[in-house]
């Protein structure tokens, strides 16, 4: 397996978001190392995209989105769910991919809870991190698109087909790496 590099994330979000489908998200959860295939993503593209947090400008909350691709942008919704996003593109061009689903885990809030993603992941560099990263095993799935979810307020931007998800029957089995970290 090959860990994704900065070059992968330094591209436009509309290229990166669908290409993340089928890749393997690896995360240290407590004393375990776990792996899941990414099954659903959603793209947010710059200050002009009214569904993107960066459309409100550069703030303490959105600062990570203005960094170069490969940083993690997390934010809290409903006071209880952390949303895991991977920044894409170049510095000062705020774009991010929301990780909406993993194999067997449906919904961005559920996956963040399962992986224990909290604000302490904010601005972490996923390309060099030793607690969260994404790998490529060569799997290239077919996928479908739809409108993004929960962005009804974003005027014409709510209708962009920037939600990407695997077509049915597209998941090859991966061996879950659950293991004790001390064994690695």
N, C-alpha and C positions, 0 to 999 in steps of 0.2 A: 504494500500500500504506500501511496505517495502523499505526504502532507501538502496541502495547498499553500502556495507561496503568495507573497505580496502581489506579484504580477497578475495572478488570478483575480484578486480583489480590486486591482487598480483599473478596472474597466467599468464601462457604463452599467448601471444597475439592471437595465433591461437585457443585458447579456448575462450578467452574473446570476440573477435570480433564477432563471430556468436552468442554468447549468449547475446550480447547487442541488437540484433534484437528483436523488439517487446517490449523492455523496454521503459519506459517513461522518457524523458528528461524534466526536470522542470527548468524554468529560470525566473528570475525577469527581466522584460523589462520595463524600466521606472517605472511607478506606477502599472504595472500589473504583475501577476504571470501567466505564460502560460505553457501548457503541450503539448508535441507531442510524438507520438510513433516513435522510431528509426526504419527506414526502410532499411537503407543501411550503411554498414561499410566497411572499408578496413584496412588490417593488414600490419604493418611495423615491421620487426623483426630483430633488432640488427645490430651490426657493419658489419656483413658479407653480409647483404641485401643491395645491391647497390641502391635500390630505397628508402631506409631509410636515413633520414638526418644524423643519427648517424654514417653512414658508412664513413663520412668525419671526424669523430673524435669528441671529446668533445670540444665544443665551447660555447661562450656566448649564441648563438642562440639555441643550442641543450641541454644545461645544464639540463633543466627540464626532458628531456627524460632519463637521468641517475638517476633520483630520483625513489623512490618506487611507485608502482602502485597507481593510484588515483589522480595524479597531472594532470593538464591541460597543454598541449603543444600547443601553437598557433603560427602560422607564417603567414607572409604576402606573397601573390603571385600576380604577375602582378601589384604590387604597389597599389592594391585596394581591395583584398579579403583576409580576415583572415580565416585560416583553423583551425577548432576545432578538437583537438586530445586528447584522454585520454591515459595517460601513463599506461602501464601494466607491470607485472613482478616485479622482485626484484631490489633493488638499484644496480646501476652500470651495469645493463643488459638492455640497451636501447631498448624499444619496445613501440609502440603506436598504437592506433586504431583511424583512421580518421573517423569522423562522416560525411558520404557522403549525407545522406538523412533523412528527417523526414516526417511524414505523411503530405501530401499536400505541402511540400517544397522539391524541387528536385535540388540537387547540393549543395556542401559544402560551396561555396561562398554565395549563396542565404540564406542558413540557418543561417550562421554567421551574415549576415546583418539583417535578421529578428529578431534574438535574441540579436542584438547589441554586439556581441562578438568582442572584440578588444584585443590589446596587454595587456590591464589591467587585463585580465584573465590569463595571463601567469603564470604558476606554482601554480595556485590556487588549493587547495585540494578539489576535488569534493565530498569527503566523509564527510566533515565537513562544507562545504560552506553553507551560507544561501542565496546565490543568484543563484546558479546553482547546480543541483544534478540529479541523476538518480534513478528511483524507479522501483520496480518489482511488478506487479499485478498478477503474476502467468501465464501469457500468454506465451505459448511455440510454436512459429510459425514454419512452414516449410520454408526452404530457399533454395536458389540456390547460386552457386558460379561462378565466371568468373575471367579472368585476371584483374589485377589492371589497372586503367585508368591513362594515362598521364605519364607513366614511361618507355617510349620506350628506353631511354638511359641506362637502368639498366641491359643490357646484358641478361643472362639467368634468372635473377630475374624478368624481365618484364612479364614472362609467368606463374608465380606462380598464382594459382587460389585463391588468397587471398582477393578478393572482395566478400562480402556476401550481399545478398539482399533478401527481402521477396518474396515468391512466390505469384502470383496473388491471390487476394481474401482472403488475410490473416489478414486483419486489423479489429479487433473488435472495436467498437466505444468507445472512452473515452470522458468523459465530460471535455471540455476545462476549465481550472481553471482560465481563465481570471478574475481577480478581482483586486480591489484596495488594494494595500499592506497595507494601514492603517486599512483595515477591518480585516486583519488576526491576 
